[in-house]
Amino acid sequence: MTASARLDPPAAGAFRRDYRIRFSDCDPAGIVFYPQYFVMLNGLVEDWFDLALGLPYRQVIGARRIGLPSVRLEVDFEAVSRHGDDVELALSVERLGRASITLGHAITGARDGMRRMAMRQVLVATSLDTHRAIEIPADIREAIVRRAPVAAAHAAAA
């Protein structure tokens, strides 16, 4: 991705959580080791299911055997985060397809407002028994459309 093609910020109705950068997030240089951002944002997706959608993620994955693997990631790293920094994690739905969900993520400094990283992530619903794509179950789709107005506009086109 070129520097001029930055990812858009999350929509106004984005799901947001505060996070403090921990020692375990950092490399020997004292800044966030980039794969840790993926761990943080995976946790944000779990929180989104649990808190915003009202669908316990552990039940979706465990009892219902529905996987949501990432099939595409597009990332811009824009500024460093250091141990002790307070940041905001944000998630918005960019597109809701038949079997896929495109999410926009951002991590922004809580004090300085500087975006540290942005990511576009495509998740695909799969059966954990067959490991094949499946249609997003109706209750999950309805919860996403209800919580994410951006998804409602794209859901009809999918």
Secondary structure, DSSP 8 states (H G I E B T S, - for coil): --TTS------TT-EEEEEE--GGGB-TTSBB-THHHHHHHHHHHHHIIIIII---HHHHHTTS-EE--EEEEEEEE-S--BTT-EEEEEEEEEEE-SSEEEEEEEEEETTT--EEEEEEEEEE-EETTT--B----HHHHHHHHHH-HHHHHHHTT-
